[in-house]
């Protein structure tokens, strides 16, 4: 029933639609938040002041989408998950702490035309961005030795930037104040900030000045 209500409400004016989503689905939507013509169906949705989800997105199968102040999701993104806990006979039963969540910090954003797999938690720190087009964040994969599906979270630190057409795999972590160059594969955790990472697989390439404008700005990017 809730899914039907969410689908039917897409074409309502936003002020009326926000009321329906709050009353029927229990979503926590700040009066200044906004959702465009998108299908947004997590179990729980929290949108802070000024946060927005633009048009033609599909967000389904997640336990939680939590968007802090001025967090933003652009257009034509496919964001999916696998609710926890797993039922008997389903994948990921061995991962008792797994959460299917997308957490977007204040002034952070996802631009356009990305594929975000939130089988496990994907976290964007404040002022971080998944930029460009066609990035893939894949938190789950096949564990060859165990012969089963497994998952691990992906984390982007504060003020980090993912370039266009990158692939990030489960367990990957991009440090705060760092950049992942275009078309790179991030498959592990890095910890050194103020660094450009890149390549397949990604590795540290060169340092970036601490006074770089991207790292010192006080506002988020509009997506």
TIRO-374631 format. One record per residue (C-alpha): residue in one letter; chain; x, y, z. Coordinates in steps of 0.1 Angstrom, whole numbers, plus 2048, in hexadecimal, padded with zeros to 3 digits. Layout:
// residues N
res,chain,x,y,z
a,A,X,Y,Z
...
END
This chain:
// residues 223
res,chain,x,y,z
x,A,800,800,800
x,A,81C,818,809
x,A,82E,812,7E9
x,A,80E,819,7D5
x,A,809,83A,7E8
x,A,82D,844,7E1
x,A,82A,83D,7BC
x,A,809,84F,7B9
x,A,815,86D,7CB
x,A,831,874,7B3
x,A,81C,88B,79E
x,A,80D,89F,7BB
x,A,819,8C3,7C1
x,A,837,8C0,7D9
x,A,825,8D2,7F7
x,A,809,8B8,7F5
x,A,820,89B,7EE
x,A,836,8A3,80B
x,A,818,8A2,822
x,A,80D,880,813
x,A,830,871,818
x,A,833,87D,83B
x,A,810,872,846
x,A,80E,850,833
x,A,832,845,832
x,A,83F,856,851
x,A,85C,868,83E
x,A,86E,884,851
x,A,86E,8A0,838
x,A,879,8C4,842
x,A,861,8DE,834
x,A,87E,8EB,81D
x,A,887,8C9,810
x,A,87D,8BF,7ED
x,A,877,8A0,7D7
x,A,872,8A3,7B2
x,A,862,88B,79A
x,A,874,86D,7A9
x,A,86B,84B,7B8
x,A,879,84C,7DB
x,A,86F,82D,7F0
x,A,886,826,80D
x,A,877,818,82D
x,A,881,839,83E
x,A,889,85A,82F
x,A,898,878,842
x,A,89E,899,82F
x,A,8AD,8B7,841
x,A,8A9,8DC,839
x,A,8B0,8E4,815
x,A,8B6,8C0,80A
x,A,8AA,8B6,7E8
x,A,8A5,898,7D1
x,A,8A1,8A3,7AD
x,A,88E,893,790
x,A,88E,870,781
x,A,89F,85D,79E
x,A,896,83A,7AA
x,A,89E,833,7CF
x,A,891,812,7DB
x,A,898,7F5,7F2
x,A,8AB,809,80D
x,A,8A5,809,832
x,A,8AF,82E,834
x,A,8B7,84D,820
x,A,8C4,868,837
x,A,8CB,88A,827
x,A,8DA,8A6,83D
x,A,8D6,8CB,838
x,A,8DA,8D5,813
x,A,8E3,8B2,808
x,A,8D9,8AB,7E4
x,A,8D3,88F,7CB
x,A,8D3,89A,7A6
x,A,8C1,889,789
x,A,8BE,866,77A
x,A,8CF,853,796
x,A,8C6,82F,79F
x,A,8CA,829,7C4
x,A,8C1,806,7D1
x,A,8C5,7F1,7F0
x,A,8BE,7D0,801
x,A,8AB,7D5,822
x,A,8BA,7C7,842
x,A,8B8,7B0,853
x,A,8B8,795,839
x,A,89D,77B,83B
x,A,8A4,756,83D
x,A,8B1,749,81C
x,A,8BB,76C,810
x,A,8DE,77A,809
x,A,8F3,78C,824
x,A,8E5,778,842
x,A,909,776,850
x,A,90B,79C,852
x,A,8F7,7A4,871
x,A,902,7C8,872
x,A,8FA,7D0,84E
x,A,8E4,7EF,847
x,A,8D6,7F9,825
x,A,8DA,81E,829
x,A,8E4,83E,816
x,A,8F1,859,82C
x,A,8F8,87B,81C
x,A,909,895,832
x,A,902,8BA,832
x,A,90A,8CC,811
x,A,914,8AB,801
x,A,906,89E,7E0
x,A,902,884,7C5
x,A,900,893,7A2
x,A,8EF,882,785
x,A,8ED,85F,775
x,A,8FE,84B,78F
x,A,8F8,827,79C
x,A,8F9,824,7C2
x,A,8F6,802,7D1
x,A,8ED,805,7F6
x,A,8EB,7E0,7FF
x,A,902,7ED,81B
x,A,906,811,827
x,A,912,82C,810
x,A,91D,84B,823
x,A,926,86D,814
x,A,937,884,82D
x,A,92E,8AA,82F
x,A,937,8BD,80F
x,A,941,89D,7FC
x,A,935,896,7D9
x,A,930,87A,7C0
x,A,936,88E,7A1
x,A,934,88B,77C
x,A,920,86F,76C
x,A,91F,849,76D
x,A,92F,841,78E
x,A,928,81F,79E
x,A,928,81A,7C3
x,A,925,7F4,7C9
x,A,923,7E9,7ED
x,A,91C,7C4,7E6
x,A,92E,7A9,7D2
x,A,934,784,7CF
x,A,94C,775,7E9
x,A,95E,75C,7D4
x,A,96D,746,7F0
x,A,94E,745,805
x,A,937,741,7E7
x,A,91E,75B,7F3
x,A,914,780,7F0
x,A,926,798,807
x,A,924,7BD,80D
x,A,938,7D9,81D
x,A,932,7FF,822
x,A,940,81B,80C
x,A,94A,83B,81C
x,A,953,85D,80D
x,A,964,875,826
x,A,95B,89A,82A
x,A,964,8B0,80D
x,A,96E,892,7F7
x,A,966,891,7D2
x,A,960,873,7BB
x,A,967,87A,797
x,A,952,86F,779
x,A,94E,84A,770
x,A,95F,83C,78F
x,A,957,81B,79F
x,A,958,816,7C5
x,A,955,7F4,7D4
x,A,949,7E8,7F6
x,A,962,7F0,812
x,A,970,80E,7FF
x,A,976,82F,811
x,A,981,850,802
x,A,991,866,81D
x,A,985,888,826
x,A,994,8A5,811
x,A,99D,88E,7F4
x,A,994,888,7D0
x,A,98F,869,7BB
x,A,998,86F,797
x,A,981,867,77A
x,A,97D,842,76F
x,A,98F,835,78E
x,A,987,815,7A2
x,A,987,819,7C8
x,A,987,7F7,7D8
x,A,998,7FC,7FA
x,A,99A,815,817
x,A,9B1,833,815
x,A,9B8,84A,832
x,A,9CE,866,827
x,A,9BC,887,821
x,A,9C5,8A3,808
x,A,9CE,88A,7EE
x,A,9C4,882,7CA
x,A,9BD,85D,7C5
x,A,9B9,84C,7A3
x,A,9BE,82E,78D
x,A,9B2,80A,78A
x,A,9B5,802,7A7
x,A,9B8,824,7B6
x,A,9D7,82F,7C8
x,A,9E5,850,7D6
x,A,9F1,866,7B9
x,A,9FA,888,7C8
x,A,9F2,89F,7E4
x,A,9D9,8BC,7E1
x,A,9DE,8DD,7F3
x,A,9CA,8E1,813
x,A,9BF,903,808
x,A,9AF,8F6,7E8
x,A,98D,907,7E2
x,A,979,8E7,7E2
x,A,986,8DF,805
x,A,97F,901,813
x,A,95D,90A,805
x,A,940,910,81D
x,A,923,906,806
x,A,91A,8E7,7F3
x,A,918,8E3,7CD
x,A,8F6,8E6,7BD
x,A,8EE,8C5,7AB
END
